């Protein structure tokens, strides 16, 4: 039994088998499906877990409450990795009442066929469990339209759904002060960039709604339980990322079929370093999963995209990355780009169209490299790098 505080218990599970989250994003450290149980005069279960782990989930619940019934199942978020055990749970606890908002209840019907024994709640409604009182706040589009949080007025705990979540299974404990949480900070940024990244404005509205709450503990549906000084740190990470705020640095994302475009990308990186830009990251779009590239794009102000022409357009993995950037509504970046070709240059045209669509500030003169990296092309690439370095330096605060 893992007790978080008083009558509040952790009954989530680790998934160390899944390799791709949502079939897309690598999980080098696994992932959790977090669920929480308040064993008060009334028993409230907050969210469930992936149905593949139901047997373990049920064992954890029974370890806490024995043969007691579950009175309320509170659904903060309806994605199947959190709602997947609802149908099975009803078989063991047929009298439980589902407590959620109207939009979520419609999804319960859509996914699981029934929403009997339910209580529909709205913004600011409360639920008394005995010692504990829960109050509900709607945070739509963080990152689904039905999403809400449950705030424990008694112990000042926010059960936040996917908000403030991160990748990474837990090693022995969910509590941040009983572990080394180092890996979870970068996994939080990668999680946000890929899962929540499109919804910066809704995240900002949610943070405004929650800013006056006294929060001693954040219990998200993925990752550790955050306490103490880590609570404001977690909130600050989500605040920074949802404002698309950045630090000085450059992401160079390139595609290369025969190594020539890579050589040009390396030349750009070398010149950036000579110009005093310390944080320069190169990613091969065909070999690095885009979740890591997108996390760096959320982190750094400068982006340099370079790719060869392919089938009278552009290297397919670069096309995919551009779509992913556009999809997330990323703002306020500096963009430079160049393209390579053997006999007909189309990649630069495609990159130019992308730059107009996303509205980034274009820095330097785009470069077209015909066939190999010749001295004149290297000079043009270095000039592009200097233009990016100069633009970044203009933002530096005076000493």
QUIHUDA-V244068 format. One record per helix or strand of 3 or more residues. SS is the DSSP state (~ for helix, > for strand). FROM is the first residue (numbers start at 1). LEN is the number of residues. Records with the same first field share a line. If there is no record, write none. Layout:
SS: FROM-LEN ; FROM-LEN
This chain:
>: 2-4 ; 8-3 ; 13-3 ; 31-3 ; 36-4 ; 43-4 ; 72-3 ; 97-4 ; 118-3 ; 126-3 ; 133-6 ; 148-5 ; 157-5 ; 217-4 ; 225-3 ; 247-8 ; 280-5 ; 300-9 ; 334-8 ; 367-4
~: 51-15 ; 80-4 ; 86-7 ; 102-11 ; 176-3 ; 182-29 ; 229-14 ; 260-15 ; 290-10 ; 316-12 ; 347-12 ; 375-19
